[in-house]
Amino acid sequence: ERHPPVELPVLDDLDWKLLAHLQKNARVTTAELGRQFDLSAPGVQKRLRRLEKHGVIERYVTAINREAVGLDLMCFVLVMLAHHRPDSVKKFRTGVAALPEVLECHNLTGEFDCILKVVVANHQELQQFTERLMKIGGVDRLRTSIVLEEIKSGTGLPLQRRPKSAR
C-alpha cells in the first residue's frame, strides 16, 4: 500500500539527478554514485536515507521478465462493483490485494470502478483468476482485455519534467 510523503521535502538538483539515475539502475553502489556526482559515499547514503524517510523513494525492486518465468498472458480487467457501501468496498480492496496475479489496482471514474493489471500463465489460469475474483464479493461485472503486445512498459517517472513548484 502506498502512502504519500510525510512532508514534502525540498529537492535540489542533485536529488533529482540521483533519483533519475536510481530509476535506471537501483543496484549502483553509493561509491559509484559518489564518483559520478562528486560526493562522498557517506554523503550519498545520507541523501538516500533522507529521500527514503520522506517517502520519495518507496522501495528498491528487481524487475523480472514475466515471460521468462512463464507468465505469458497480461490482461487488464475492468471491474464494476455492485455496491459502494464502505464495508463492501473494503472487502473488495482487501480481496484484490491478496491476489498475487494482480500487479496493479486503480480506482477509476466513469463506468467501471477499478482497473486491474493482471499476469497469468495462460487462458486457463485467466479463467480461474476471474472465477476467484468474482468470489471476492461485491463484483457486479468484469470486462477483460488481453494484451497482444507491450509497446511500452516501465516504472520510471518523467523526472526531467518536474513542475517548477516542486523545487
Backbone as numpy.savetxt, mean C-alpha at the origin, in Angstrom:
# Nx Ny Nz CAx CAy CAz Cx Cy Cz
-2.52 -1.41 8.99 -3.36 -0.23 8.99 -2.47 1.00 8.99
-2.77 1.93 8.12 -1.96 3.14 8.00 -2.46 4.20 8.96
-1.54 4.96 9.47 -1.86 6.06 10.36 -1.23 7.32 9.81
-1.93 8.46 9.91 -1.32 9.72 9.46 -0.17 10.08 10.38
0.78 10.89 9.89 1.88 11.31 10.75 1.35 11.97 12.01
2.08 11.76 13.11 1.69 12.34 14.39 1.66 13.86 14.27
2.69 14.42 13.69 2.74 15.85 13.40 3.47 15.99 12.07
3.08 16.99 11.32 3.72 17.17 10.02 5.14 17.69 10.24
6.14 16.89 9.87 7.51 17.35 10.05 7.90 18.33 8.96
8.87 19.14 9.25 9.44 20.02 8.24 10.50 19.21 7.52
10.32 19.04 6.23 11.27 18.27 5.42 12.14 19.22 4.62
13.45 19.06 4.77 14.35 19.90 3.98 14.70 19.17 2.69
15.48 19.82 1.84 15.82 19.23 0.53 16.52 17.89 0.68
17.38 17.76 1.69 18.09 16.51 1.89 17.13 15.38 2.27
16.13 15.69 3.10 15.11 14.69 3.45 14.41 14.19 2.19
14.01 15.11 1.32 13.32 14.75 0.08 14.20 13.86 -0.79
15.50 14.19 -0.87 16.42 13.39 -1.68 16.61 12.00 -1.08
16.75 11.92 0.24 16.87 10.62 0.90 15.64 9.76 0.66
14.47 10.35 0.79 13.22 9.61 0.59 13.13 9.10 -0.85
13.46 9.94 -1.81 13.41 9.54 -3.21 14.37 8.38 -3.46
15.56 8.44 -2.87 16.55 7.37 -3.06 16.08 6.07 -2.40
15.54 6.17 -1.19 15.09 4.97 -0.47 13.91 4.28 -1.16
13.07 5.06 -1.85 11.96 4.45 -2.59 12.47 3.52 -3.68
13.62 3.84 -4.23 14.18 3.02 -5.31 14.98 1.85 -4.76
15.62 2.04 -3.60 16.46 0.99 -3.03 16.51 1.15 -1.50
15.65 0.43 -0.81 15.60 0.52 0.65 16.73 -0.26 1.31
17.48 -1.04 0.54 18.57 -1.84 1.12 19.89 -1.09 1.13
19.92 0.11 0.61 21.16 0.88 0.60 21.60 1.13 2.04
22.91 1.04 2.28 23.41 1.22 3.64 23.45 2.70 4.01
23.45 2.94 5.31 23.56 4.33 5.76 24.93 4.90 5.38
25.95 4.04 5.34 27.28 4.51 4.92 27.24 4.97 3.46
26.57 4.19 2.59 26.47 4.58 1.17 25.65 5.86 1.02
24.55 5.97 1.75 23.75 7.20 1.71 24.58 8.38 2.18
25.35 8.16 3.24 26.22 9.23 3.75 27.21 9.70 2.70
27.85 8.74 2.00 28.79 9.11 0.94 28.08 9.88 -0.18
26.90 9.39 -0.55 26.19 10.01 -1.67 25.71 11.43 -1.34
25.31 11.65 -0.07 24.73 12.94 0.29 25.63 13.76 1.22
26.89 13.35 1.31 27.89 14.08 2.09 27.46 14.25 3.56
27.06 13.12 4.16 26.68 13.07 5.57 27.42 11.92 6.23
27.52 11.97 7.54 28.07 10.82 8.26 26.97 9.75 8.36
27.39 8.49 8.52 26.41 7.41 8.70 25.50 7.68 9.90
26.03 8.13 11.07 25.14 8.47 12.19 24.18 9.61 11.85
24.64 10.55 11.02 23.76 11.65 10.60 22.60 11.15 9.76
22.89 10.19 8.87 21.84 9.57 8.05 20.87 8.82 8.96
21.41 8.02 9.89 20.56 7.25 10.81 19.65 8.17 11.62
20.16 9.29 12.06 19.35 10.25 12.84 18.20 10.79 11.99
18.49 11.13 10.75 17.43 11.63 9.85 16.38 10.54 9.60
16.84 9.31 9.34 15.90 8.23 9.07 15.02 7.94 10.29
15.61 7.93 11.48 14.82 7.72 12.70 13.76 8.81 12.87
14.14 10.07 12.55 13.17 11.17 12.65 12.03 10.98 11.65
12.37 10.57 10.42 11.34 10.35 9.40 10.43 9.17 9.78
11.00 8.14 10.40 10.20 7.01 10.89 9.31 7.44 12.04
9.86 8.18 12.99 9.11 8.63 14.17 7.90 9.48 13.77
8.08 10.31 12.76 6.99 11.19 12.32 6.04 10.52 11.33
6.28 9.24 11.04 5.36 8.52 10.17 5.56 8.79 8.69
6.63 9.48 8.32 6.91 9.72 6.90 7.34 8.40 6.26
8.25 7.68 6.92 8.62 6.33 6.49 7.79 5.38 7.33
6.89 4.64 6.67 6.00 3.72 7.38 6.67 2.38 7.66
7.40 1.85 6.67 8.04 0.55 6.82 8.97 0.33 5.65
9.80 -0.70 5.76 10.70 -1.12 4.70 10.22 -2.49 4.25
10.11 -2.69 2.93 9.57 -3.96 2.42 10.43 -4.50 1.28
10.20 -5.76 0.96 10.81 -6.40 -0.19 9.72 -6.64 -1.23
9.93 -6.14 -2.43 8.95 -6.35 -3.51 9.24 -7.70 -4.15
8.24 -8.59 -4.14 8.38 -9.93 -4.68 7.60 -10.03 -5.98
8.20 -10.64 -6.99 7.54 -10.86 -8.26 6.45 -11.90 -8.03
5.21 -11.47 -8.10 4.08 -12.36 -7.76 4.02 -13.59 -8.67
4.34 -13.43 -9.94 4.29 -14.57 -10.87 5.38 -15.59 -10.55
6.51 -15.14 -10.01 7.61 -16.05 -9.66 7.22 -16.96 -8.49
6.20 -16.56 -7.73 5.74 -17.38 -6.61 4.36 -17.98 -6.87
3.97 -18.01 -8.15 2.75 -18.71 -8.55 1.45 -17.93 -8.40
1.53 -16.63 -8.18 0.31 -15.82 -8.08 0.09 -15.12 -9.42
-0.40 -15.88 -10.38 -0.48 -15.43 -11.77 -1.67 -14.53 -12.09
-2.67 -14.53 -11.23 -3.90 -13.81 -11.54 -4.08 -12.62 -10.59
-4.14 -11.43 -11.16 -4.43 -10.23 -10.37 -5.80 -9.72 -10.81
-6.59 -9.28 -9.83 -7.94 -8.81 -10.12 -8.23 -7.56 -9.30
-9.21 -6.83 -9.76 -9.79 -5.75 -8.97 -11.23 -6.13 -8.72
-11.62 -6.12 -7.46 -12.97 -6.52 -7.09 -13.67 -5.30 -6.49
-14.74 -4.88 -7.16 -15.58 -3.80 -6.63 -16.62 -4.43 -5.72
-16.80 -3.83 -4.55 -17.71 -4.38 -3.55 -18.78 -3.36 -3.21
-20.03 -3.81 -3.27 -21.15 -2.99 -2.81 -21.66 -3.62 -1.51
-21.70 -2.83 -0.46 -22.18 -3.33 0.82 -23.69 -3.25 0.88
-24.29 -4.20 1.59 -25.74 -4.23 1.73 -26.21 -3.18 2.72
-25.41 -2.94 3.74 -25.77 -2.00 4.81 -24.58 -1.12 5.11
-24.88 0.07 5.62 -23.81 0.99 6.01 -23.85 1.27 7.51
-24.44 0.33 8.24 -24.43 0.46 9.69 -22.99 0.27 10.19
-22.60 1.02 11.21 -21.22 0.93 11.70 -20.77 -0.49 12.03
-21.63 -1.30 12.65 -21.23 -2.67 13.01 -21.01 -3.53 11.77
-21.84 -3.34 10.75 -21.73 -4.10 9.51 -20.45 -3.71 8.75
-20.19 -2.41 8.68 -19.00 -1.92 7.99 -17.74 -2.40 8.71
-17.76 -2.35 10.03 -16.60 -2.80 10.82 -16.34 -4.29 10.58
-17.40 -5.08 10.55 -17.26 -6.52 10.32 -16.65 -6.78 8.94
-17.11 -6.03 7.94 -16.56 -6.19 6.59 -15.08 -5.81 6.57
-14.73 -4.68 7.15 -13.33 -4.23 7.15 -12.42 -5.22 7.86
-12.87 -5.73 8.99 -12.08 -6.72 9.74 -11.92 -7.99 8.93
-13.00 -8.44 8.29 -12.94 -9.65 7.47 -12.00 -9.51 6.29
-12.06 -8.37 5.60 -11.21 -8.14 4.43 -9.74 -8.05 4.85
-9.49 -7.41 5.97 -8.11 -7.27 6.45 -7.48 -8.64 6.73
-8.29 -9.63 7.03 -7.78 -10.97 7.36 -7.55 -11.84 6.11
-7.95 -11.38 4.95 -7.79 -12.17 3.72 -6.42 -11.90 3.10
-5.52 -12.88 3.10 -4.17 -12.64 2.60 -4.11 -12.32 1.11
-5.12 -12.70 0.35 -5.12 -12.43 -1.09 -5.35 -10.95 -1.39
-5.90 -10.21 -0.43 -6.19 -8.79 -0.64 -4.92 -7.97 -0.37
-4.39 -7.37 -1.43 -3.21 -6.53 -1.29 -3.58 -5.12 -0.84
-4.72 -4.65 -1.34 -5.19 -3.30 -1.02 -6.70 -3.31 -0.93
-7.22 -2.44 -0.08 -8.67 -2.22 0.01 -8.88 -0.74 0.21
-9.69 -0.15 -0.65 -9.94 1.29 -0.59 -11.44 1.56 -0.53
-11.84 2.47 0.33 -13.21 2.93 0.43 -13.44 3.94 -0.69
-14.56 3.85 -1.39 -14.82 4.67 -2.57 -16.06 5.53 -2.44
-16.12 6.55 -3.29 -17.38 7.25 -3.52 -18.00 6.60 -4.76
-19.25 6.87 -4.99 -19.88 6.34 -6.20 -20.71 5.10 -5.94
-20.95 4.35 -7.01 -21.85 3.20 -6.96 -21.37 2.10 -6.02
-20.07 1.80 -6.05 -19.51 0.75 -5.20 -18.84 1.37 -3.98
-18.80 0.60 -2.90 -18.27 1.10 -1.64 -16.77 0.90 -1.49
-16.24 -0.20 -2.04 -14.81 -0.51 -1.89 -14.28 -1.12 -3.17
-12.97 -0.99 -3.33 -12.27 -1.71 -4.39 -11.13 -2.47 -3.73
-10.98 -3.73 -4.12 -9.93 -4.59 -3.59 -8.97 -4.94 -4.72
-7.69 -4.90 -4.42 -6.68 -5.42 -5.34 -6.32 -6.79 -4.79
-6.52 -7.82 -5.62 -6.44 -9.21 -5.17 -5.48 -10.00 -6.07
-4.68 -10.88 -5.46 -3.85 -11.80 -6.24 -4.14 -13.23 -5.81
-4.27 -14.09 -6.81 -4.50 -15.52 -6.59 -3.73 -16.28 -7.67
-3.65 -17.59 -7.52 -2.89 -18.40 -8.48 -3.64 -18.62 -9.79
-4.98 -18.79 -9.70 -5.73 -19.17 -10.90 -7.22 -18.87 -10.71
-8.00 -19.21 -11.73 -9.43 -18.93 -11.69 -10.15 -19.68 -10.58
-9.71 -20.90 -10.32 -10.32 -21.69 -9.24 -10.11 -21.00 -7.89
-8.90 -20.51 -7.64 -8.65 -19.78 -6.39 -9.44 -18.48 -6.34
-9.65 -17.86 -7.50 -10.46 -16.64 -7.53 -11.89 -16.95 -7.12
-12.42 -18.04 -7.63 -13.78 -18.44 -7.26 -13.88 -18.70 -5.76
-12.90 -19.44 -5.21 -12.89 -19.73 -3.78 -12.78 -18.45 -2.97
-11.95 -17.51 -3.46 -11.79 -16.23 -2.77 -13.11 -15.46 -2.74
-13.79 -15.36 -3.88 -15.04 -14.60 -3.91 -16.11 -15.24 -3.03
-16.11 -16.57 -2.93 -17.05 -17.24 -2.03 -16.75 -16.87 -0.57
-15.46 -16.86 -0.20 -15.10 -16.46 1.17 -15.43 -14.99 1.42
-15.23 -14.16 0.41 -15.53 -12.74 0.55 -17.03 -12.53 0.80
-17.86 -13.25 0.09 -19.31 -13.13 0.28 -19.74 -13.60 1.66
-18.99 -14.52 2.27 -19.33 -15.04 3.59 -18.94 -14.10 4.73
-18.16 -13.08 4.42 -17.78 -12.13 5.46 -19.03 -11.49 6.05
-20.00 -11.27 5.21 -21.24 -10.63 5.67 -21.25 -9.16 5.28
-22.43 -8.69 5.00 -22.59 -7.30 4.64 -22.34 -7.00 3.18
-21.92 -7.99 2.41 -21.64 -7.78 0.98 -22.92 -8.02 0.20
-23.29 -7.05 -0.62 -24.48 -7.18 -1.45 -24.12 -7.66 -2.85
-23.05 -7.07 -3.42 -22.73 -7.35 -4.82 -21.23 -7.18 -5.06
-20.71 -7.99 -5.96 -19.31 -7.91 -6.37 -19.23 -7.72 -7.88
-18.22 -7.02 -8.31 -17.91 -6.95 -9.74 -16.40 -7.15 -9.85
-15.99 -8.21 -10.52 -14.58 -8.57 -10.61 -14.04 -8.32 -12.00
-12.89 -7.66 -12.07 -12.18 -7.46 -13.34 -10.81 -8.10 -13.22
-10.48 -8.94 -14.18 -9.19 -9.62 -14.20 -8.20 -8.76 -14.99
-7.02 -8.57 -14.44 -5.97 -7.80 -15.10 -5.37 -8.65 -16.21
-5.37 -8.13 -17.42 -4.77 -8.82 -18.56 -3.28 -8.51 -18.66
-2.92 -7.26 -18.34 -1.52 -6.84 -18.44 -1.29 -5.68 -17.49
-0.20 -5.76 -16.73 0.19 -4.65 -15.88 0.99 -3.68 -16.73
0.46 -2.50 -16.93 1.16 -1.50 -17.73 2.14 -0.72 -16.86
1.73 -0.42 -15.64 2.61 0.27 -14.69 2.24 -0.22 -13.31
3.25 -0.55 -12.53 3.03 -0.98 -11.17 4.19 -0.48 -10.33
3.90 0.12 -9.22 4.98 0.61 -8.36 4.44 1.12 -7.04
5.35 1.47 -6.18 4.97 2.01 -4.89 5.58 3.39 -4.65
6.45 3.82 -5.55 7.13 5.10 -5.37 6.19 6.28 -5.57
6.26 7.22 -4.65 5.45 8.44 -4.74 6.18 9.48 -5.60
5.45 10.37 -6.25 6.09 11.40 -7.09 6.62 12.54 -6.22
7.69 12.28 -5.51 8.21 13.26 -4.55 8.75 14.52 -5.20
9.15 14.43 -6.46 9.68 15.62 -7.12 8.58 16.66 -7.37
7.32 16.26 -7.25 6.20 17.18 -7.49 5.54 17.60 -6.19
6.30 17.69 -5.13 5.72 18.04 -3.84 5.18 19.46 -3.86
4.07 19.71 -3.15 3.52 21.06 -3.11 4.45 21.98 -2.33
4.45 23.25 -2.69 5.31 24.23 -2.02 5.00 24.31 -0.53
3.75 24.05 -0.14 3.37 24.13 1.26 3.96 22.99 2.08
4.49 21.95 1.42 5.05 20.80 2.14 6.52 21.00 2.50
7.06 22.16 2.21 8.48 22.39 2.50 8.74 22.55 3.93
